[in-house]
Amino acid sequence: MTLLPCAVLLCAPFVRASLPSLNDTSFHTLDASNCPSCNTRTLWDILLSCALTLFACTWTAIHPNIPGMNESKVAITSRRLFIMVIALIAPELMITWATRQFFSARWTVTHGFFAWMGGFMLYVNDRPRATLTPHELMKFVRNGSVDMPVITEAEIEDRSKGDGLSKGIAVLQLAWFIAQLVARYIQNLPITLLEIDTLAVAVLTCIAYALWWKKPKDVGCPYIVHLKATATLPDRLSYEYVIKRHVIRPFVCLMGITAKASARSRRVPSLGGYANSFDYHQYDGRGLLTTYPVGEIILFIGCFSGMVFGGVHCLGWDYFFHNQVEHILWRATSLLIICAPVVISLDALAIMWHKPTPMIFGFSLGQIAALIYITARVTLIVLMIMSLQSLPTGVYNTVAWTTFIPHL
């Protein structure tokens, strides 16, 4: 059974309830069954194209961290679906996560990714204790508590379930979808709001995919590092404290405020796996530490990604809406999605620099902007579903590729 993206599955009941039939001739003027020679497509063709693209953007492109010890398949799959939903609703968060991991990976890139995603598990008395951050691992190696892990880049890549071919196929799917929309624009053929939203997700996913290109994919278990019998275990390790579960914890972790995990799961947080600060560190061959303050760069990339996401939705600025209210709502929410990340980033910068931030009714500007962003995103989703009730006739015309491809 083919697994379709969550967004399409959520839209399907509304579509069935509001439409008499996807193949009903009263629903659209052009029907491929009535005009075999016409170059047409159906609503199912549009949904399938968007579904495959969203699947490539979420399930295939996302590189999750290593699961916890003895976790069930249900828990691992549920976490993967949770990340998929986040990628569909706010793909710029995926870029922020990928960017933070990319800057944190300061070994070889593959080794660095492997370490930050929970690749090295500390064993004490032949029992798992906690995953080690790169800083903790290097500290243990320098003081002789553990031996330097002997694992090559080729061995790490061998543990990965993804290779250049599978990643290339996903990129080709995204590129083909984008090419079709560009061709439709050139030939003045309308596109649906669902395709516009899919395009926005695809554009941002390509950026995250590039940052994650060297990160191992779907690694099932970590590399074991044994604590020597003569070594003393420190009082604190980053990933061995139990903290309260909260719905916003993954997002708070993503902003770099906290990044701790549950001791029971012995794994890196779902959206964690990076240095828990806005300064990143690298050890050279002599063990000397160099600090890189790149927090501002990460915030800029995250902010810019959010603005791009809203900007792509502005492609529906002159779309044929059912009424003026929907038209105004689409324009307003697209602009809000462009502006909200700027406010959130400025508020985060103030926290980084220990500056006071304005409060309104007990909420910071960043919190208010985040609430506005979520509301605007939900509004766009509702408008997309409602737009499927009645689509412009030209939406069902396919691209005449012969105008782009030289032929005799």
N, C-alpha and C positions, 0 to 999 in steps of 0.2 A: 504494500500500500504506500503510495507516494505521500510524503509529508509536505504539506503546503505551509507557507509562512502564516504566522498567527494573524497578521492583518487581514489576509484574504479570508481566513476561516471566520473571523469575527464579522466581516462584511457580508458573508454569504447569507445569513438569515434575514438581514435587512433587505438584501437584494431580492430574495425570493418572495418576501412579504409585499414588496412594493411593486414588483414587476409581474404582469400577467404571464409572460413566457419569454425566455431569452430568444426563441426562434419565431415569436409571433410577428407576422408581417406588419401588424399595427404598431409595433414597437419601433421599428425603423423602416425607412423607405426601401433601402437596398437590401436584398436578401440573396445570398449566393445560390440558394436552391432555385430561385425564380429566374436568375440571370447567370447561367453557367459561365458565360464569356466575360462577366464583369470581374474586376479585381476588387474583391470585397473581403472583409473579415467580420466575425461575429463578436458579440460581447464576451463569449467564452474565450475567444482568441486573445482578447485584450487582457482578461483576467489571468489566463495561463501565462502570457508573456510577462506580466507584472509579477506573478507568483514565482516563476522561475528566477527572475532577476532578484527578487527579495530573498529567495532561498540562497542564491549565490552570495548575496550581501551579508547574510546573517549566519546561517549554519556553516557554510563553507569558508567564509572569509575570517570569521572570528577565531582567534587562537586562545582557548581557555587555559587557565593555570592547571597544574597537576592536581588531581583529586586527592582527598584525604585517604588515610590508611583504612583499608577494609570498607570503603564506602560502597553502597549498593549502586547498581546500574540506574535504579529509579532516581536516587539522589543526584547522581551525576547528570542524568538527562534532564531532570527538573531544573538544575542550575543552568544548564546550557539553554533551555527554553527561556529562562528568566533573562539571560543576557540577550537572547534574540529579541525579546520584547523591548528591552531598553534600546537596542540598536535600531528598531523600527520607529520607536517614539522619539528618541533623541540621539541620532547617530553621532552628533558632535561629541557626546560623552565617550564614545568608543575611540574617537581620535585622541581625546585627552588622555585616556587610559593607555593607548598605544604609544603616545608621545612620551609619557612619563616612563614607561617601560623601556622605550628606545634610549632615552638619555641615561637611564639607570644601568643599561647593559654596557659596562665599561671593562670588559675582560677581552676575549674576542666577543663579537656581537652574539654569536650563537651560545657561547658559554655564559655570557652575561644574562641573556634571556632565560637560559635554562636554570640559572641560580635564582633569579628573581621570581620565576614562576613556581618555585618550590622544588627544585631539582635535586637538592642535597638534604637528606634526612639524617639527623644526628641520632645514633644509637648509643645508649648507655646500658652496659651489662646485657648486651644483646637484645635490648628492647627499644622500640622507637620512642624518642623523647620529643623532638620538635624539628621543624624545617629550619634551615639556617639561611640567613641573608648572606650576600657576598661579603659584607663587612665582618660578620661574625665568623664565617668560614676562614677568611684571611687572618683574623686575629687568632683563632685556634691553631692554624698552621704555623704562624710565626712563633707562638709560645710553646709549640710542640705538643699540644693537647691532642691533635689528630694529624694523620698523614695527609699530604697534599693529594686530593683526588686525581687519579690517573684515568682520565676519560677524554678521548679526543673529540674533535669537532665532528668527525665522521661517525663516531659511535653515538653521539647525541642526535645527529640527523637520522641515524638508523632507527632510533627510538621514535622518531616523529612519524605520524600517520599521513603527513602531507609531503608532497615533493613538488618539484618545479612544474611537472606536467599537470597535476591536479590543480595547482594554483593558477597555472596558465589558462586552463579551461574555464575556471571561474572568472578570470579577468576578461577572457574572450566573450563570455556571456554578457558581462556588463558592457563591454565595448560594443557588442552587436545591438544591445538595447538602445544605447545612446546614439549609435549611428542611425537607427530607424527613426528616432525622434528628430534628429537633425535633418534627415531626408524629408520627413513630413513637413517640417517648418519651411524648408526650401521650396517645396511644392505646394505651399499654402493649404495643407491638409490639417484640420484641427486634431488636437490630442485631448485625452480625457484628464481630469484632475487626478485620477489615480495614477496615470502615467507620469504626471508632473511630480507627484510625491515620490514615486518609485525612482525617478531620475535624481531627486534630491538625495535620497538614501544611497543610490549607486555612486554618486559623485563623492560623497563623504567616505563611503566604504573604500573606494579606491585609495584614498589618502591613508586610511588606517591600514589597509592591506600592504601598502608600500612600507610603512613603518614596521609592520610585523613580518616582513618577508623572511627574515633570518630567524624568527622565533619558531622553535619546534612546535608542532601541532598535535594535539590530542595524545600527549605522552601519558601513559597509564600509571607509571610508578617512578619514584625518585631513585637517585643513586645513594647508596648507604655509606655513611661516614661514621666510623666507630671511634668513640672516645677512649683514649688510652687509659689503662688501669691506674696509672700514676698521676693522671691529670685531675684537676679540680674543676668541677662544673660551676660556672658563674651563677649568681643568684637570679639573673634576669636573662631571658631570651625573648626575642621579638615576637615569636609566634607560639607562645605556650601559655598565654593568659586567657581566661574565660571572661568575656565581656558581654554586656547585655545585647540581645538581638534587637535591632530596631530597623524599621523599614527604610529609613534614610541613611543607615550606616554605610552601605556601599558607596553612596554618592558623596558622603562626607569624607570617606577614605580617598575617593578619587581626587578631591580637592587638596589632599596632602595633610589634612588636619590630624587624622589618625589612620593607622593601617595595621591593626592587630587582628588576630584570628582566634578561633576557639581552640582550647587545648584538647577538647574531645575529638575534633576532626583532624588535628595535626596537618593543616593545610594552609596555604596562602589564601587570603580573602578572594572572593569571586572577582572583584574589580580592583584587587590590590596587586602586589608584586612589583614594587618599585621603592626607591628610597623615600623614607617617611620624612622628607623635608624638601625645601626648594633649592637645596644645594646638593649637587651630585659629586661623587668622589671617584677617583681613579688611582690605582696603585701601579707604579711603573715596575720595571724589572728589579729595581733595588729596594722595593718595598716602600718607597716614598709616596706620600699621599698628596694629591692635587685636587683642589676643590673647584667646581664649576657652578656658579650661580646662574641657573637657567630657568628659575621659576617664572620670571617675566616672559620668557620665550614660550613656555608651555601655556601660560594664560593667554598670550596673544594668539597662539595657534588654535586653542579652544574657542576663543572669542570669534576669530575669523571664520572658523568652521561653522559656528552657529549663524553668523551673518550670511554665509554662503547658502546654508540650508534654507533660511528665510528668503534669500534672494532668488533661489530657484523657484520657489512657490509664487514669486511675483510674475512668472511666466504666464500664470492664469489671470493676469490683471484684466484682460479684456475678454475673458471666457464668457460663453453664452450661458448665463445663469437663469434660473426660473423666475426670479424676481430681484428687485433692486436691493432688498435687505441682504440676501445671500451674497450678492456682488460686493456690497460694502463690507460685509463681515470677512470675506476672503481677503480683500485688500488690507483691511485693518489688522487682521491676525498675521498676515505675511509680514507687515511692517513691524508688528510687535515682536515677532520671532527674530527679526534682524536686530532690534534695539535691546531686547532683554539680555543677551549674552554680554553686551558692553557694560551694562550696569552690574551684572553678576561679577564680571572680571574686575571692575574697579573696586567693588566691595571686597573681593578676595585680596587684591593688592593692598588695600588698607589694613587687612588683617596681617598680611605678610610683613608690612612695615610698622606694625604696632601703632597704627594711627586710629583715632576715634572715628566711628562711622555714625552717620545720622540714623536715628530710630524713629519710626512712625508707628504709634500704637503698640510699642514693644517689639516691633519687627524691624530688622535691618533692611536697607534698600535691596541688598542682594536676595534676601528671602522673599521680599515682595516681587522682585523681578522674576524669581524662579516660579512663584505661584502664577504670575501672569503668563509666563512661557508655557507652563503646563496647560493652563486654560486655553490659550491660543492654539496649542497643538491639538487638544481634544476637539476644539471647534473646527479645525481644518479636516480632521478625520470625519466628523459628522457631515460636513459639507461635501466631502468626497463621496460618501455613501448616498447622500440625497441626490447628488448629480447623476448617479447611475439610473435614476428613474426615467430620464429623458435626455438622450444624447443627440448632439447635432448630427445630421445625416452624413456629413463629410467624414465623421469619425470612422465610419465603416469602410471607407475607401482605402485601399492599400497603396504603398509607394510604388511608382512606376520606375523600377530600378534600371530599366533600359536607358533612361535619360542620364544616368550617372556612369553606366558601364559602356565603354566603346563597343560598338557592334557593327556588323555589315548590314 
